[in-house]
């Protein structure tokens, strides 16, 4: 049994690590960009440009989250939980909630954009087809939900980051190191 523990990996695989940090960077950018354009005058080129990049990065986030889930379910490295009991259950629940919120946010983003009945594209490379049409009144419903879920993601992801730091600096365990690339592989 001890030899199994010594031979087991101590970090997630490279792809899992990169997808994790890319997800985090996109979530931060998407949230920040929406907060910034709220401060800009409506109809200005800067505001419209920021919204366009936000939409394209949201589409990119959708691809990454779906890829991340498929990788996790199929080939991603699974590590044993660092904590057992209530802390372990809380960590698993928080991870599941983050995935569900991200998926909800992606769906709401598309629904909101389709409810606006305006065409949109992915970094100017191709147009995103309209798969559903909605009454214009749904625009405010989807937009409000999209904003609320964004705040929930930011709060939960912030707690996730704080707990990683508590594990690293307070508990002095390997929780954070498991999601960092090895220094040799950078």
C-alpha positions as CSV (number, residue, x, y, z in Angstrom):
1,X,0.0,0.0,0.0
2,X,2.8,2.4,0.8
3,X,4.5,1.8,-2.5
4,X,1.3,2.7,-4.3
5,X,1.2,6.0,-2.4
6,X,4.8,6.8,-3.3
7,X,4.2,6.0,-6.9
8,X,1.0,8.0,-7.2
9,X,1.3,11.4,-8.9
10,X,1.3,14.5,-6.7
11,X,0.2,17.0,-9.4
12,X,-2.6,17.1,-12.0
13,X,-1.6,16.5,-15.5
14,X,-0.3,19.4,-17.7
15,X,-3.5,19.7,-19.7
16,X,-5.7,19.9,-16.6
17,X,-3.4,22.5,-15.1
18,X,-3.4,24.7,-18.2
19,X,-7.2,24.4,-18.7
20,X,-7.7,25.4,-15.0
21,X,-5.6,28.5,-15.3
22,X,-6.9,29.5,-18.7
23,X,-10.5,29.2,-17.3
24,X,-9.5,31.4,-14.3
25,X,-7.9,34.0,-16.6
26,X,-10.9,34.1,-18.9
27,X,-13.4,34.4,-16.0
28,X,-11.4,37.3,-14.6
29,X,-11.2,39.0,-18.0
30,X,-14.9,38.4,-18.7
31,X,-16.0,39.8,-15.4
32,X,-13.6,42.8,-15.5
33,X,-14.6,43.7,-19.1
34,X,-18.3,43.8,-18.2
35,X,-17.6,46.1,-15.3
36,X,-15.4,48.4,-17.4
37,X,-17.9,48.8,-20.3
38,X,-20.6,49.6,-17.8
39,X,-18.6,52.8,-17.1
40,X,-18.3,53.7,-20.8
41,X,-20.8,55.7,-22.8
42,X,-23.3,53.6,-24.8
43,X,-22.6,53.3,-28.5
44,X,-18.9,54.3,-28.3
45,X,-16.5,52.2,-30.3
46,X,-14.5,51.3,-27.2
47,X,-17.6,49.9,-25.5
48,X,-18.7,48.0,-28.5
49,X,-15.2,46.6,-29.1
50,X,-15.0,45.5,-25.5
51,X,-18.4,43.8,-25.7
52,X,-17.3,42.1,-28.9
53,X,-14.1,40.7,-27.3
54,X,-16.2,39.7,-24.2
55,X,-18.5,37.7,-26.4
56,X,-15.7,36.0,-28.3
57,X,-13.9,35.2,-25.0
58,X,-17.2,33.8,-23.7
59,X,-17.4,31.5,-26.7
60,X,-13.8,30.5,-26.0
61,X,-14.6,29.8,-22.4
62,X,-17.5,27.6,-23.5
63,X,-15.1,25.5,-25.6
64,X,-12.6,25.3,-22.8
65,X,-15.1,24.4,-20.1
66,X,-16.7,21.7,-22.3
67,X,-13.2,20.4,-23.2
68,X,-12.2,20.5,-19.6
69,X,-15.2,18.5,-18.5
70,X,-14.6,15.9,-21.3
71,X,-10.9,15.6,-20.3
72,X,-11.8,15.3,-16.6
73,X,-14.4,12.6,-17.3
74,X,-12.2,10.6,-19.7
75,X,-8.5,11.0,-19.3
76,X,-7.7,13.7,-16.7
77,X,-5.6,12.7,-13.8
78,X,-7.5,12.1,-10.6
79,X,-5.8,12.8,-7.3
80,X,-7.0,11.6,-3.9
81,X,-8.7,14.3,-1.8
82,X,-6.4,16.2,0.5
83,X,-9.1,16.5,3.1
84,X,-11.7,14.0,4.3
85,X,-14.9,14.6,6.1
86,X,-16.8,17.9,5.9
87,X,-13.9,19.9,4.4
88,X,-13.5,17.3,1.6
89,X,-17.3,17.4,1.0
90,X,-17.3,21.2,1.0
91,X,-14.4,21.2,-1.5
92,X,-16.2,18.8,-3.9
93,X,-19.4,20.7,-3.5
94,X,-17.6,24.0,-4.4
95,X,-16.0,22.4,-7.4
96,X,-19.3,21.0,-8.6
97,X,-21.0,24.4,-8.0
98,X,-18.3,26.2,-10.0
99,X,-18.7,23.8,-13.0
100,X,-22.5,24.2,-12.8
101,X,-22.3,28.0,-12.6
102,X,-19.9,28.1,-15.5
103,X,-22.1,26.0,-17.7
104,X,-25.2,28.0,-16.6
105,X,-23.3,31.2,-17.4
106,X,-22.3,30.0,-20.9
107,X,-25.9,29.0,-21.7
108,X,-27.2,32.3,-20.3
109,X,-24.7,34.3,-22.4
110,X,-25.9,32.7,-25.6
111,X,-29.6,33.1,-24.6
112,X,-29.0,36.7,-23.7
113,X,-27.3,37.4,-27.0
114,X,-30.0,35.7,-29.1
115,X,-32.7,37.6,-27.1
116,X,-30.9,40.8,-28.2
117,X,-31.5,39.7,-31.8
118,X,-28.2,41.1,-32.9
119,X,-25.7,39.0,-34.9
120,X,-22.4,38.1,-33.2
121,X,-19.2,36.4,-34.2
122,X,-16.1,34.7,-32.8
123,X,-13.2,37.2,-33.1
124,X,-14.4,38.2,-36.6
125,X,-13.6,34.7,-37.9
126,X,-17.1,33.4,-38.3
127,X,-20.7,34.3,-37.4
128,X,-22.5,32.5,-34.6
129,X,-25.8,31.2,-35.9
130,X,-29.0,32.1,-34.1
131,X,-30.4,28.8,-32.9
132,X,-33.3,30.3,-30.9
133,X,-35.4,33.4,-31.1
134,X,-37.0,35.1,-28.2
135,X,-39.4,37.9,-27.5
136,X,-37.4,41.0,-26.8
137,X,-38.7,41.1,-23.2
138,X,-36.5,38.1,-22.5
139,X,-33.4,40.2,-23.0
140,X,-33.7,41.7,-19.5
141,X,-34.4,38.4,-17.9
142,X,-31.4,36.6,-19.5
143,X,-29.2,39.7,-19.0
144,X,-30.1,39.9,-15.3
145,X,-29.5,36.2,-14.7
146,X,-26.2,36.4,-16.7
147,X,-25.1,39.2,-14.3
148,X,-26.2,37.4,-11.2
149,X,-24.5,34.2,-12.1
150,X,-21.3,36.2,-13.0
151,X,-21.3,37.5,-9.4
152,X,-21.8,34.1,-8.0
153,X,-18.9,32.7,-10.0
154,X,-16.6,35.5,-9.0
155,X,-17.5,35.1,-5.3
156,X,-17.2,31.3,-5.3
157,X,-14.0,31.4,-7.4
158,X,-12.6,34.0,-5.0
159,X,-13.4,31.7,-2.0
160,X,-11.8,28.9,-4.0
161,X,-8.6,30.9,-4.4
162,X,-8.6,32.0,-0.7
163,X,-8.9,28.4,0.4
164,X,-6.0,27.4,-1.9
165,X,-3.9,30.0,-0.2
166,X,-5.1,28.9,3.3
167,X,-4.0,25.4,2.4
168,X,-0.7,26.5,1.1
169,X,0.3,29.1,3.7
170,X,-1.8,28.1,6.7
171,X,-2.2,24.3,6.6
172,X,1.1,24.0,4.6
173,X,-0.2,21.1,2.5
174,X,0.2,20.4,-1.2
175,X,-3.3,21.5,-2.3
176,X,-2.1,24.5,-4.3
177,X,1.1,22.8,-5.6
178,X,-1.1,20.1,-7.2
179,X,-2.5,22.7,-9.6
180,X,0.8,24.4,-10.4
181,X,3.1,23.3,-13.2
182,X,6.3,21.7,-12.1
183,X,9.2,24.1,-12.3
184,X,11.1,21.8,-14.6
185,X,8.2,21.7,-17.1
186,X,7.7,25.4,-17.5
